[in-house]
Amino acid sequence: MANPRIAEVKTLSCSASWRNYYFVKITTEDGTVGWSEFDEGFGSPGVGAVINQLSAKVVGQSVMNHERIREELFGMTRPGAGGVVGQGLGAIENALLDAKAKTLGVPCYELLGGKMRDRMRVYWSHCVTWRATRTPHYQPAITNADGTRALAREVRDKGFTALKTNIFRYEDGKILGWAPGFARPFEPGLNAERTMINGLREHLQIMREAAGPDVDILLDLNFNMRTEGALKVLRAIADLDMFWIEFDTRDPQALAHLRARSPHPIASGETLIGVQQFMPFFKAQAMDVAIVDTPWNGVWQSMKIAAAAEAHEVNVACHNFYGHLCTMMNAHFCAAIPNLRIMEVDIDRIAWDHELFTHVPEYQDGHLVMPDRPGWGTEPIEAVMLKYPPLVSHGLMGPPRANTARA
């Protein structure tokens, strides 16, 4: 069996219109290239610096020994484990998996035990969010309730069976977003006031009416309120038909308290790294669905998280709002685990997304169709990336947006 050694590890990036895409490229001595995608715009500046600092420890090792390499790097970085360090390790692991699978001539899911499903049900994520808060990057822009209705109908008409939205309300004919957990607006108390809660209920009712009774609706509250506020929201929408409520917190007991009082399933975990961070939430029976970010964790480590979730009777979803390579990394994970709930995808894309990758995901009847190409099944195209140089100010650290408001 071939046992190629790693000759080079490098990071690359390009503009994704309002944020950047970031990639790891691992090249072996025989010319095999393994790719992964990571992110620095979702509160994680510096992941690339971690990867570049660790690359010297990776060069010269066998690409087949991804678990050994990851554990060695973890040992070297143990005092600063998690955070951007953990994400750097995850990005290296994912590129190693791609290179190993290509060396063997198989899709990555074969390394994970083989696929359990050929298609994964998906939900249309950031539905309204991108078109309302990231203009002009996504079109047509949404400025009012009519735009929301049109998009909800579009989801249904294009054959998708689920959508996820964020916190919005309507005032003087305009749509207003609310994300104080990300300092937009700046309100460190994270207090959920009546105006916001009533407006959110109206937003969900508008989407339900337009999408119809057969489209599942998911709501993401993120880190935008404390437990008290989340409880108020749950009471206010108790009678609505919701697939899940997504809520982020660092406190397993607080989330368990919320879940015990929620009429809707609770999903959480997208910012956790490693089995050790997930375990207190599993032990507290704090979530119905564990959301795993495979670019952050590494797909191999994510399989361990999914196994721990299954042992606690918890299903798993992936956190996926990056580029097409991340979607395919998540797809291989979702295809291989038994306890999959649903898969997150962003259907709204920037204008040049299709140019950047050798293949884009294929969707049929609200499902992602699993390809059988070697590795992750898609790669970024370096020549195209050069056409779109990375932005200096981007992502959550980018310039403020105007269409957010206080409750």
C-alpha positions in Angstrom: 0.0 0.0 0.0 1.2 3.5 -0.8 2.6 5.4 2.1 3.3 8.9 0.8 4.9 11.5 3.1 3.9 15.1 3.4 6.1 17.5 1.4 4.2 20.8 2.1 1.5 22.3 4.1 0.2 25.8 3.1 -2.8 28.0 3.6 -4.7 30.0 1.0 -7.6 32.4 1.0 -9.8 34.4 -1.3 -12.7 36.8 -1.1 -16.2 35.5 -0.6 -17.8 38.9 -1.1 -18.4 39.8 2.6 -16.1 37.3 4.2 -13.1 35.2 3.1 -12.8 31.5 2.3 -9.8 29.8 3.8 -8.1 26.5 2.7 -5.4 24.1 3.8 -3.5 22.5 1.0 -1.4 19.4 1.9 0.9 18.1 -0.9 2.6 14.7 -0.6 6.0 13.7 -2.1 4.2 11.8 -4.9 2.1 14.9 -5.8 -1.2 13.9 -4.2 -3.0 17.0 -2.9 -5.4 17.0 0.1 -7.7 20.0 0.7 -9.7 21.3 3.6 -11.6 24.5 4.3 -11.6 26.4 7.5 -12.9 29.8 8.7 -11.6 32.9 10.4 -14.7 35.1 10.0 -17.0 33.4 12.6 -15.2 34.8 15.7 -12.0 32.9 15.0 -9.2 35.2 13.7 -5.8 33.5 13.6 -6.6 29.9 12.7 -4.3 30.2 9.7 -1.5 31.3 11.9 -1.9 28.2 14.0 -1.8 26.0 11.0 1.3 27.7 9.6 3.0 27.4 12.9 2.3 23.7 13.2 3.1 22.8 9.6 6.7 22.1 10.2 5.7 19.3 12.6 3.5 17.8 9.8 6.0 17.8 6.9 7.8 14.5 6.6 5.1 12.4 8.2 3.0 9.8 6.4 -0.3 11.1 5.2 -1.9 7.8 6.2 -1.3 8.5 9.9 -3.8 11.3 10.4 -4.8 10.2 13.9 -1.2 10.0 15.1 -0.4 13.4 13.6 -3.5 15.0 15.2 -2.7 13.5 18.6 0.9 14.7 18.4 -0.2 18.2 17.5 -2.8 18.1 20.3 -0.1 17.2 22.8 2.1 20.1 21.6 -0.8 22.6 22.0 -2.5 21.0 25.0 -2.1 24.1 27.3 -4.1 26.2 24.7 -6.4 23.4 23.6 -9.7 24.4 22.0 -10.6 27.7 20.3 -8.5 28.7 17.3 -5.9 26.0 18.2 -8.5 23.3 18.1 -9.8 24.7 14.8 -6.3 24.6 13.3 -6.0 21.0 14.3 -9.3 20.2 12.7 -8.3 21.9 9.4 -5.1 19.9 9.2 -7.0 16.7 10.0 -9.5 17.3 7.3 -6.8 17.9 4.7 -5.1 14.7 5.7 -8.3 12.8 5.3 -8.7 14.1 1.8 -5.1 13.2 0.9 -5.4 9.8 2.4 -8.7 9.0 0.6 -7.2 10.2 -2.7 -4.1 8.0 -2.2 -6.5 5.0 -1.8 -8.7 6.2 -4.6 -11.9 6.3 -2.5 -14.4 8.8 -1.2 -13.7 10.1 2.3 -16.8 8.4 3.6 -15.1 5.0 3.1 -12.5 6.0 5.7 -15.4 6.7 8.1 -16.9 3.3 7.9 -18.8 3.7 4.6 -21.9 5.6 3.8 -25.2 4.8 5.4 -27.2 6.9 3.0 -27.0 8.1 -0.6 -28.9 11.3 0.1 -29.2 13.6 3.1 -32.2 15.7 3.8 -31.2 19.4 4.1 -32.6 22.6 5.4 -32.2 26.0 3.7 -30.2 27.9 6.3 -30.0 31.7 6.9 -33.3 31.9 5.1 -34.1 35.7 5.0 -30.9 36.4 7.0 -28.5 36.6 4.0 -30.8 38.5 1.7 -31.9 40.9 4.5 -28.6 41.6 6.3 -25.9 40.9 3.7 -26.9 43.1 0.8 -25.9 43.4 -2.0 -24.0 40.1 -1.7 -27.2 38.0 -2.0 -30.1 38.8 -4.3 -32.9 39.6 -4.4 -32.6 41.8 -1.3 -35.2 41.5 1.4 -36.4 44.8 2.9 -39.9 44.1 4.1 -42.4 41.3 4.9 -43.3 40.9 1.2 -39.7 39.8 0.6 -39.9 37.3 3.4 -43.1 35.9 2.0 -41.5 35.6 -1.5 -38.5 33.7 -0.1 -40.6 31.3 2.0 -42.6 30.5 -1.2 -39.3 30.0 -3.1 -38.1 27.5 -0.6 -41.3 25.5 -1.0 -41.4 25.8 -4.8 -37.8 24.7 -5.2 -38.6 21.4 -3.4 -36.9 22.1 -0.1 -38.7 20.7 2.9 -37.1 22.7 5.7 -35.8 26.2 6.4 -34.0 28.0 9.2 -34.4 31.6 10.0 -33.0 34.0 12.6 -34.4 36.8 14.7 -36.3 39.5 12.7 -39.2 41.9 13.3 -40.9 44.5 11.2 -41.3 48.2 11.9 -42.6 51.0 9.7 -42.7 48.5 6.8 -39.0 47.6 7.2 -37.4 44.4 8.3 -35.0 44.6 11.2 -32.6 42.0 12.4 -31.5 41.6 16.1 -28.2 40.0 17.0 -26.8 41.5 20.2 -24.9 38.3 20.9 -22.6 39.4 18.1 -22.7 43.1 19.1 -25.2 44.1 16.5 -26.6 46.1 18.2 -24.3 46.4 21.2 -26.4 45.3 24.2 -24.3 43.3 26.5 -27.2 42.5 28.8 -28.7 40.4 26.0 -32.2 41.2 27.3 -35.1 39.9 25.2 -37.7 42.6 25.4 -41.4 42.5 24.4 -41.0 44.3 21.1 -38.5 41.9 19.8 -40.4 38.8 21.0 -43.7 39.9 19.5 -41.9 40.8 16.3 -40.2 37.5 16.1 -43.5 35.7 16.5 -44.9 37.7 13.7 -41.9 36.9 11.5 -42.4 33.1 12.1 -46.1 33.4 11.3 -45.4 35.2 8.1 -43.0 32.4 7.1 -45.4 29.6 8.0 -48.2 31.2 6.1 -46.1 31.7 2.9 -44.2 28.4 3.1 -47.3 26.3 3.8 -47.9 23.5 6.3 -45.5 21.0 4.8 -42.2 22.9 5.2 -40.4 22.5 8.6 -39.3 25.8 10.2 -36.2 26.0 12.4 -35.3 29.0 14.5 -31.8 30.0 15.5 -31.5 32.2 18.6 -27.7 31.9 18.6 -26.0 33.6 21.6 -28.5 36.5 21.4 -30.1 36.2 24.8 -29.6 34.6 28.2 -31.7 31.7 29.5 -34.4 34.1 30.8 -34.9 35.6 27.3 -34.9 32.2 25.6 -37.6 31.0 28.0 -39.7 34.1 27.2 -39.3 33.3 23.4 -40.3 29.7 23.9 -43.4 30.7 25.8 -44.4 33.2 23.2 -44.1 30.7 20.3 -45.3 27.6 22.2 -48.3 27.1 19.9 -46.3 27.4 16.7 -45.2 24.3 14.7 -41.4 24.4 15.0 -38.9 21.7 14.0 -36.3 22.9 16.5 -35.1 26.0 18.5 -31.4 26.4 18.3 -29.8 28.1 21.3 -26.1 28.5 22.2 -24.9 28.7 25.8 -21.7 27.6 27.6 -23.7 26.3 30.5 -25.0 22.7 30.2 -27.3 23.1 33.2 -28.8 26.3 31.8 -29.6 24.5 28.5 -31.0 21.5 30.4 -33.3 23.9 32.3 -34.4 25.3 29.0 -35.0 22.0 27.3 -37.1 20.7 30.3 -39.4 23.7 29.8 -39.5 23.8 26.0 -42.4 22.6 23.9 -40.0 22.4 21.0 -36.9 20.3 20.5 -33.6 22.1 21.4 -30.5 22.0 19.2 -27.1 23.3 20.3 -23.4 22.8 20.3 -22.1 24.4 17.1 -19.2 26.2 18.9 -18.1 23.2 21.0 -14.8 21.5 20.2 -14.1 17.9 21.1 -15.9 15.1 22.9 -14.9 16.5 26.2 -16.8 19.8 25.6 -19.9 17.9 24.4 -20.0 15.4 27.3 -21.4 17.7 30.0 -24.3 18.6 27.7 -25.0 14.9 27.0 -24.8 14.0 30.7 -27.2 16.8 31.6 -29.7 15.7 28.8 -29.5 19.3 27.6 -30.2 18.9 23.9 -32.3 17.0 21.5 -29.9 17.5 18.6 -26.2 18.0 18.9 -24.8 20.4 16.2 -21.2 19.5 15.3 -18.9 21.9 13.3 -16.8 19.4 11.4 -14.4 22.1 9.9 -13.7 23.2 13.5 -13.4 19.7 15.0 -12.1 17.7 12.1 -14.3 15.0 10.6 -12.5 12.1 12.3 -13.0 13.7 15.7 -16.6 14.6 14.8 -17.3 10.9 14.3 -16.3 10.4 17.9 -18.7 13.2 19.0 -21.5 11.6 17.0 -20.8 8.2 18.7 -20.9 9.8 22.1 -24.2 11.5 21.2 -25.7 8.2 20.0 -24.7 6.6 23.4 -26.9 9.3 25.0 -29.8 8.9 22.6 -29.1 12.2 20.8 -29.1 12.7 17.1 -26.6 14.9 15.3 -26.7 17.7 12.7 -23.8 19.6 11.2 -22.9 23.3 11.4 -22.4 24.4 7.8 -22.4 27.9 6.5 -19.1 28.2 4.7 -18.0 27.3 1.1 -18.8 24.3 -1.0 -15.8 22.4 0.2 -17.1 22.6 3.8 -20.5 21.4 2.5 -18.9 18.3 1.0 -16.8 17.7 4.2 -20.0 17.8 6.2 -21.8 15.6 3.6 -19.3 12.8 4.1 -19.7 13.0 7.9 -23.5 13.1 7.5 -23.5 10.1 5.1 -21.5 8.0 7.5 -23.1 8.5 10.9 -26.2 6.5 12.0 -27.8 9.2 14.1 -28.2 12.0 11.6 -31.1 14.4 12.1 -30.8 16.8 9.2 -28.0 18.7 7.3 -27.5 22.4 7.2 -26.8 24.1 3.8 -26.8 27.7 2.5 -28.7 27.7 -0.8 -28.2 31.4 -1.2 -24.7 31.9 -2.6 -22.4 34.7 -3.6 -22.1 35.4 -7.4 -18.8 33.6 -7.9 -19.1 30.6 -5.6 -19.7 28.2 -8.6 -16.4 29.4 -10.2 -14.2 28.6 -7.2 -14.7 24.9 -6.9 -14.3 21.9 -9.3 -17.8 20.6 -8.3 -20.8 22.2 -6.5 -23.3 20.2 -4.3 -26.2 18.6 -6.1 -29.7 18.9 -4.6 -32.7 16.9 -5.5 -36.1 17.2 -3.8 -34.7 18.9 -0.7 -31.8 16.4 -0.4 -28.0 16.6 -1.1 -27.0 13.8 -3.4 -23.8 12.0 -2.3 -21.1 11.8 -5.0 -18.6 8.9 -5.2 -15.6 11.0 -6.4 -12.3 10.4 -4.4 -11.6 12.5 -1.3 -14.2 15.1 -0.4 -15.4 15.2 -4.0 -14.5 18.8 -4.8 -11.5 21.1 -4.6 -10.9 24.9 -4.7 -9.4 26.1 -8.0 -6.3 28.2 -7.2 -6.3 30.1 -10.5 -9.8 31.3 -9.9 -9.0 32.2 -6.3 -6.4 34.7 -7.5 -9.2 36.6 -9.3 -10.7 37.3 -5.9 -8.1 38.4 -3.4 -9.0 38.1 0.3 -10.6 41.0 2.1 -8.9 42.8 5.0 -12.0 43.4 7.0 -14.5 40.6 6.8 -17.0 38.3 8.4 -18.3 39.1 11.9 -15.3 41.4 12.3 -16.3 43.3 9.1 -18.0 46.7 8.9 -21.3 47.2 10.8 -24.6 46.7 9.0 -27.4 49.2 9.1 -30.4 46.9 9.3 -30.2 45.9 12.9 -32.1 47.5 15.7 -32.7 47.5 19.4 -35.7 45.5 20.7 
